[in-house]
């Protein structure tokens, strides 16, 4: 893996220039990151005094399930010579459908119920979830604008993308996909409620299998050796347990933080699906296959939520 070409002072100037060029997304990223830091700080304090040990264990186990599912999906890339672009887009569509359904059934609906309980009024509770959705979208939009990354069919995004090797650009792109999934797992388990956390974690783990395979095969198609492509795809799954820790931090402080955190995780996942995944699945002319995959993934998650929730 190549190192960054320019020293840190030059990178600071790149990010300052990006902030001047995109002031609104820079503000959104700052607000979203500040919210994450403040809420995570409250969680760290509660963890230090032993108040949320059980919740942390559940969140880490859920994040580990996502990591292992990603690794399981990436393993066949060692033996497969090629995955057609139609199958790749279908698998990504399946993953997108499951992410959308998980956002709706396992994050937004429990968030609305929790918000109404906290505020004593349905509309006020919904406003908390909407605030979370806005924070999640702002956070991911800011990361998309400022973190250099590349998608195979969408080109280079973010500040200073021409200063980093193509491998690192792919790694950062995968991290942007997996971070909100891990955050969602942590948020879902933040109250130790298995009826919320279990169906969501199951859905994310299931969709990580085809996603891990699609990512590994795409990296092979981009020129990486099979073993290296597999390991990069596996390593990307580390973001899930790390994101789960952040997700617990989002919702372990004030009572209102729980519906806001559920909305934030949902907003981040929905942003990734519509801003990154769906455009990629439609880029090669396989809209029908990708859409059918998305609908199948949505249906699978709906059944999981009904069965496990």
Secondary structure, 3 states (H helix, E strand, C coil): CCCCCCCHHHHHHHHHHHHHHCHHHHHHHHHHHHHHHHHHHHHHHHHHCCCCHHHHHHHHHHHHHHHHHHHHHHHHHHCCCCCCHHHHHHHHHHHHHHHHHHHHHHHHHHHHHHHHHHHCCHHHHHHHHHHHHHHHHHHHHHHHHHCCEEECCCEEECCCHHHCCHHHHHHHHHHHHHHHHHHHHHHHCCCCCHHHHHHHHHHHHHHHHHHHHHHHHHHHHCCCCHHHHHHHHHHHCHHHHHHHHHHHHHHCCCCHHHHHHHHHHHHHHHHHHHHHHHHHHHCCCCHHHHHHHHHHHHHHHHHHHHHHC
